Each structure stands twice: as structure tokens, then as C-alpha cells.
Amino acid sequence: MFYNQLSPILSKSGFVNEFDKQIQNNKSGVLFHNLNRSFKSVLISRIYQQKEKNVLFVTSDDKLAEDYLEDLDLLIGAKSVHFLPDYEVLPYEKRSPHYSIRAQRIQTLAAACSDNAGIYVLSIRSLLRKIVAKSIFQKNLIQLEVGKEYSPEILVSKLVGMGYENQHQVSRVGEFARRGGIVDIFSPHLNKPIRIDFFGDEIDTMRVFSVDSQRSTGEKIDNLLIMPSREFSLHDIETSEELWERIHENGFYDGIELDSPLLLPEISTFWDYFNKENTIVVWDEFQYAKTTITEIFDEVTSLFQKAKKESKLLPKPEQLFADQQYLNSSLDKFCDYYFSSHYYESKKISKKIEAPVISQTNMHSNLELLEEDLQNKLQSNYRIFIQSDNISQSKRMQELLPQFSDKLDF
């Protein structure tokens, strides 16, 4: 992890020592300002490493959340960092999210149900969206173990209910196939599908297999977590006769996710998946949160007025998203911090600390300008890291800057 290289250097900073003090003392409501994007990611990593708790990092939109995700993957490692993308479909639009978005959301919801602490990066829209309750989602996580019994008939029934497609052979995520006592499954969190061989109800073997050849790769596993292909199961639904008719006719119809408040006995926000004892919430540019929430409800209300002309069976705007009042009450329950590039005032802020951060100049692909900047920083006793996307790119940078090969960390 790149963060481990940075940590000893960071510990020499007076600002970072003060930051550590606030975090260790659980001083909620502190604003750390004059931060750029990169250093925000570093500080998120530091909170996670020191507190070993869940960290919810809430941004203004999905694009920014994905940018932070890339930084945090590098700093901490992808296994500990999770992204909850929004649906990317308009409210009341009769379309379901793309299966790749559904898969990523399901992986993140499953991680939030585990006992392992992680960093969760998401937009305020994703945070406040009403979704399946944790208690319901958890029931649809299936754990299998070689040598243990699990009825293949019950497994197939659950897979169908959880949105898996029954195919002749598995070719992509969210599909399963059964041939006698063999069940092939491609769970959303796996890179390759798994072939489960039953002897009666007992799981005899579980093997990884190739989509292309449909043959085993030779890799055996003893334990398997199967995640749902949809955020809730058809078996979870408790709804009106009219909606039941639609489900009986079409199963997972287009846009069913947006109808979850009308279908499920319990819904919640992603925030409700966490408890205050093991979670820290960090807000990126919180001064714009109220405006963002207003924009969300203006959009949803407008679309609701148009949609109800065609259908009366629709969730109301307040059933789709939690409001400002919910946000304010939740803020009071959790330990929260505020990151910003600027100083600002807020009733939620108890203390303000300015970071001595200077953003790196954009070199605009000018190698001479980069060399001059590196030389000046070395003369000022800077420790310089040049981070590349991959090993090949790192080697290329070393070739372009041979005079700095023993002076920089590539």
C-alpha cells in the first residue's frame, strides 16, 4: 500500500499531528480546510488506518466519488475501498440500472453487511436514496461450504428470486445453469464462475471454471459467498395486488428498483447500514449539501408530477429520498468531520483547522518545466514521489528523467 510509504513522512508534520489528535479524541464537527483532492484522500486513509472503523466519505456527485475511489485504491488497496454508484437513471424512468452498476452496488452493500471495516465513497444522492433495508439484504447472502448440506432445489429457487437468469450455460455475471447435481453460478463479486457439484444435498466439490471453454481451471474452493444479482429478492416482496400482477407477468420488470418503497416491507438509506460505534462520516465540501438536497427534491418532484399523469401507482418523492431533516438528525448520531478546499461557517462545525497544503502546478506535458520544478523542490529538501498508473508508465518516467533516478521515489 502506497499509504504505508507516506505515513512516516506525514507523522513529521505539525498539521498531521494535530489532525491525529482530533481523530483519536473523537472530536466530532472539526473542519479541515485548504485541502486539495489528493490530500483529502490521504487523510481519509489515515483515519481508516488509525481508527480501524468504517469511514463513509460523502461527496457532491458520483464523478467526484469515482475520482476519490481511484486515489484510495492506490493508497489503501481495492479490497478495503468500496464505491456505491447511483442508479444513473432518472426517477420514475421505466429503466433499471445497467447490470455492471447493479453488480457494483451489490458488492458494496454486501461489504457493508460484513464484519470488516472499510472505506465507502459515495455521493450525497446515493447516501440519501431509499433502498432495501440491511435486514432484508443480509438474508439474501448465501454462504456455502464443501461437505455441508444445502438443497440444490432451494438454492435454485433462491437464485431465481434474487434475479439470477437461468441459462443453458453461464456466460456472464448474474447467470446460473443447472444440470442434474451440478449448479454453475456467476456471482457479481467474482471474476470467474463457480461449478458446484452436489451429492444429494451435500456439496461435494466447488471449482472455478472458464466462461470460454466451460471447463474447470483446476482451482478448487472450500467456501463460497453467493451475492444476489438484484438488491432484493422477489421472495421479499409484500405489495398490492396490482404490483403483484406486474411481477407475475414480468418478474424483475424495468424500473423495479425505483418501486422498492412500494414493494418491500422495510426500506432504509445506506447510512442506516452502519452504527455510530464503528463508523466515522467525512463530508467533502459540506457547505453545498443543502443546495444539493434541494436540487434532488426539485428534480424528483417535477418528474413525479409528470409521471403521475400516466400512472397513479408511484412512490412519492419522500419515499425515494431522505430529506434535510433526516440528514440533520443523523449528523447528531455519528462522529463526523468536514473536508474542504475553503474556509466556511456552519452550525455543525465546532473547530476549524487550516492545512498547509500547496497544490502541484500543472506542467501541461512540458518536460522541461517538470525538470525545473523537481530541481527547485529538491533544493528545498522536498521528498518527491512520482506516482504512475502502472509499472510500464513508471519505467517510462524514469527513462524521461534519468538525472533524478536516485533522488525521487518512482
N, C-alpha and C positions, 0 to 999 in steps of 0.2 A: 504494500500500500504506500502510495506516494506521501500520504499524510505523515507516516512514521518518519520519513526523512525530514519533514518540515518541523515536526513537533519540538525537537530540542532547540531549534533556532528560534521558534516562536516564544519559547519559555524565557528567553532573554529579554523580551520586550516588556516594558513597564505597562503598556496598554493591555497586553495579553494577560499579564499577571492580575491586573485589576478586573479584567473580564472573567478570569478563572475564579476570582474571589466572589464576584456576584453570582456566578453559576453554582459554586459549591455551597453558598449560603442560601440558595433558592430565593434570591432577591427578585421576585416577580415584578414585571412592569418596567424594566430598565430599557431605555432607548440607546442603542449603539449607532451613532451616525457618522457620516463621512466615510461610508463603506462602499467599495465597488463590488461588482458581482463576484469576482474571483475570491475576494477576501470574505465575503458573506459565506461562500461555500466552505472555506477553510474553518471559519468559526462554527458553522453547523457541524462539521466533522469533529471539532474539538469538544463541543457539547456532548455529542454522541459517545465519543471515546471516554470522556471523563465520567459521565453520569450513568452510562450503560442503560439508558432508558429509551423508550420510543421518542422520536423527535418528529413532530409534524411541522413541515416548512411550507407555509401558505403564501402563494404568490398571486399576482393580479390576473394571470391568464396561463393557459396551457403552454404556449410557446416559451414563455419565460421559465416555466416549471421544467420543461424539457432541456433548456439550456443549463439549468442548475443540476439536473439529473446527470448530464454528461460530466460536469465538474466533479460531482460527488462519486460517480462511478470510478473516476480516476483516483480520487483522494482516499476513498474508503473501500471500494470494491463493490461490484454489482450485486453480490449476494445480500448485502446489508442495506441497499438503497432501492426504494420502490416508488413507482410513479402511478398515480391514479388519473388517467386521462378522462376528460369529459366525453359525453356521447358523440359529439360532433354532428348531431342532428338537431334541428330546431324543435322546441316544444310543440306538441300536437302535430308534428310531421309524422306521417304514417310510414316511418322507416326505422329500422333497427340499426344500431351501430355496426360498423364493419367488424367482421369476426376477429381481426387482429386487435382491434380496440377492446372488444369483449374479452379476449384472452388475457390482455394485459391488466384489465380491471380485475378479472377473477383472480389472477395471481397475486395482485396487491391486496384484495380482500382476504384471501387465504393467509397471506403473511400476517395481516392484522389480527387473525384469529389464532396465530401460533404463540408459543411462549417466548419466542426470540425477539429481542428488541431490534428495531430498525429505524431507518430514516425514511419518512414518507413525504414526497414532494408532490404538491397538488395546487390547483388554482382555488380561489375562494368559491368559484362556481361549483367545482367538484366537492368541496368541503360541505357546502350547504344543500346540495341536491339530496332529495329524499330517495333512499334506496332500501333494498331488502335489509331487515334487521339482522344483526350479528347472530342472534339465537337461531334464526331460520337458516342462514347461510352455513353455519357450522355443521348443521345436520346433514348437509349435502357433501361434506368432505369424507370420502371413503378411504379407510386405511386397510390394506390387505397385507397378509404375511404368509410366506411359504410354510406349509404344514398345518395352517389353521383352516377352519371351515368357513365357507361363505357361499351360499347358494347361487349358482350361476343364473338361475331364473330370476332371483331377487336382484342380482347385480344388473342384469339386462333391463329389468323394469325400471330400476333407479336411473340407469344411463339414459333411457328414453325420456324419463321425466325431467332429467337435468339438461335436456337439449341436445344430446348426442344423436347423430344421424346413423341409422343402421344401414351399412353398405355391404356389398359383396366382398370388398377388401378395403382396408384402411389406406387412405392416401393423404389425409391432412388432419390437422388439429380438429377435435370435436367430432370425430367419427369412431364407430366401433363395428366389429364384424364378429359373428358367432358361427362356428362350425362344430356342431356336437359339443364336446367337452373343452373346446378351445375358444377363448374370447380374446380378440385383439382390440386394444384401446389406445387412442392417441389423446392424452390429457393435455390441456392448454399450457402447462408449465414444462412439458418435456420437449426435447429436441428430436426424439425418435419414439415411435410407438412401442407398446409392450404387448407381448403374447403370453396370456395366462392359460396354463394347461391344468384343467381340473381332473381329479379322480373322484367321481361322485361330487360331493360338496367340498372336498378337501383340495386346497391349492397345492398341486404337485410341483410345478416349476413356474417361474416368471422370467422371460427372456426379452432382451431388446432385439428388434428386428428392423430391417431396411424397408422403407417405403418402395424403393425402386425394384428390388429383387423379391420382396416379400419373404426373404429368408432371414434366419437368426444371424445376428452379428457375432454370436458366441458369448456375449456378455449376459451373465445371469444376475438377478437381483433377488434379495430376500424380502424386502419390504417395498410397498408401493402406495403412494398417496394419489388418489384419483380426485381431481378437482372437477366441479361441474362445468359444463360447456355454456351454461347461461347463469345469470346471477341468482335465479331462483328456479325451483322445480315446479312442474305442473302439479305435482302431488302436494305442494304447499298452498295452493290457491283455495281461497274461500271468498266467493264473489256472487254476483247476481246471476239470475238465470240467463239473462241476455248475453252477458260476457261468457258464461259457460258454453253457450251455443257456439259462439265465435271460436272458442278454444277447441271444442269438439270437432268443429269443421276444419280448422286450420292449424291446430297445435300452437307453436310459437309464431303467431302472426306478426307481420311487420309493425314495429312500433310498440310491441307488447311491454318493453321495458318502461316506457313512459306511463303505462297504465298500472304500474305496480301499486300505487296507493289505492286503486280500486280492486285489486286482485288479492293482496296479501293481508293476513290478519295483523301484521305488525311491520311498520317501516321505521326507518331512522335516518340519520345522516352518518357519514363516515366518521365524523367526530365522536359519535356515540359508540363506536367500536373500541374506544380507549377509555381508561380510567385515569383519574388525576394522580394516583400514586406512582404510576410508571410512565407518565407522558409529559413531555415539555412541548409547548407550542411556540413556534417562532414565526413572526409576521414580517413579510417583506413589504416595505412601503405601506404600512397600515393606514396612513393618512388618507389613502384613496379607497379604503374598504367600503365606507358608507356610500360613496358615489357608485361603486361597482354594484353593490346590492340594489341600489335604486334602479340602475340600468337593467339589471336582471329582471326585476319585477315589472318594470315598464314594458320590457320586451315580452315577457310571458303573459302579462295582462292583455296586451294588444293582440297577441296571437290567439289567446283564449277567446276573445270577443269575436274574432273571425271564425275560429273553428267551431264554436257552438251554434253557428248558423247551419252547419251541416250535420252536427251530432250533438245530442244532449248528454250523452254518456261520456263525460270527460272529467279528469281530475282538475280541481281548481288550482290556480297559481300557488296558493299557500300549501297545497298538497304536494307540489313538485319541489318547492324550495323552502328551506327555513329562512326566517326573516332577521331583521336587525335586532329585534328583541331577543331572539334565540341566541344570536351571536354574543350579545352583551351579557346574558346570564351565563353562558358557557365560559366566557372570559374570566368570570369571577371564580370559576371552579378549578381552572388549570393554572399551572405555573407558565407564564408567557413572557416572551422577550420580543423586542421590536428592532428590526434592522432597517436602516435607511441610508441613502446617499446624502440626505439633507437633514438638517435640524428642523423639528416641528413640535408643536404643542398639542397635547391631548390629555383628557382627564384620566385616561388609562395609564399614563406614563408617570412613574414615581421618581425616576432618576434618569439623567442624561449624561452619556459619556461619549466624547469625541474620539474617533480613531485617527491616528497619524498616518493615513493611507494616501499614497500618491499613485494615481493610475499610470500604467505604462503608456508611453507615447506610441501612436500608430505609425509604423515605419512604411506603410504603403508599398511593401515588397522592395524597398530600397536597401540593398545590402550594405552600401557604404554608410548610410545613416545608422543602420543597426550596429555596424562595427564601431562607429564613433561613440554611440551611446553605451555600448558594452565597455569600451575602454574607459570612459568617464566614470562609469559606475564602479569598475574595478579599482580605479584610483581613489575612489571614495570608500573603499573597503566593503563594498556590497558582496554578498553571497548570491550568485546568479544561477537560477535554474532555467533551462530551456526545455519546455515540455512539448513533445511531439505526439501525434495521434498514434503512431506505430513505430516499430523498430527501424523499418526502412527509412522513414522520414527522419528519424533521429540520426541515423548514419549519414543521410544526405546533409543535414545541418552541420555535422562535424566536418564533412568534406568542404562545405562552403566557408567554414570558419576554422581552418586548421591552426591559426595562430592562437586560438583560445582553447585548444583541446584539453590542456591540463589546468585550465583556470575556471572552467564552467562545468556545471552539472547538466549533462545532456540526458 
